[in-house]
Amino acid sequence: MKQTKKFTMAYPELGQRGDRVQVVVARDVAEFVKFGYEETIPTKVAEKTKQFKDILPDMYWEGQKTLKTNAKDECRSSLVGLLGEIAFKAKLALGNGSKEYATFRFSGVDRKTDNELVAYSKHVCQTANFFIDKLSTRNVTAELITQTTNATIALDDAIDAQAEAISIREQKSVERLAMGNELYDLIVELCDVGKRIWEHKNEAFYNDYVLYASSKSTTQAEENEEVVEETTNEE
């Protein structure tokens, strides 16, 4: 279930506001006690603010996902090259129109998804082993087949690593949003109480609790950051 971002300020600004609210609540803690808060309420604000600020931003996890995707693409490219080598040599060894050559089903490699390519490569390696004697005349060796098998395993592992990176990115985005909403709810409540305390008494202290009174954050990249639902693209 997709969460809703409760605050309109940027993520870094929310952290700054948490720091500021902690300071003024610590100053006015005696007044907050009158409203049923513990004297440790400034510590609670500080802890929640720190927890929120310690979470790495989405751009970091997006970068990790990109690295895993690039690694997967490199594995795919390497495997496609090896399959192309086997296909060409098999054509020379078995004949383009032979039934033996047809069993490999050398076609549409570039159109296969990553998972389809893994399954197909396993088929090619098994078939090559079956015809190893005939293929060896064109230098399709056990070493080449083993190299292709290892490349298949590498791609399979890279697919899993990419999927995990996408999952972690989504998980961290959700965690960050949830903690941001939790921190926002807390400081909104405290700001409402703070304004109640100083209304018609001290304008400067009252303004300390006006949540959106500060200038906008210079970090505009995260201004409208939301949880993104992603899926793996296997091309």
Sequence and secondary structure as in RCSB ss.txt:
>XXXX:A:sequence
MKQTKKFTMAYPELGQRGDRVQVVVARDVAEFVKFGYEETIPTKVAEKTKQFKDILPDMYWEGQKTLKTNAKDEC
RSSLVGLLGEIAFKAKLALGNGSKEYATFRFSGVDRKTDNELVAYSKHVCQTANFFIDKLSTRNVTAELITQTTN
ATIALDDAIDAQAEAISIREQKSVERLAMGNELYDLIVELCDVGKRIWEHKNEAFYNDYVLYASSKSTTQAEENE
EVVEETTNEE
>XXXX:A:secstr
        S HHHHHHHHHHHHHHHHHTHHHHHTTT  TTHHHHHHHHHHHHHHS  HHHHHHHHHHHHHHHHHH
HHHHHHHHHHHHHHHHHHH TT HHHHTT    GGGS HHHHHHHHHHHHHHHHHTHHHHGGGT  HHHHHHHHH
HHHHHHHHHHHHHHHHHHHHHHHHHHHHHHHHHHHHHHHHHHHHHHHHTTT HHHHHTT TT S   S GGGTT 
          
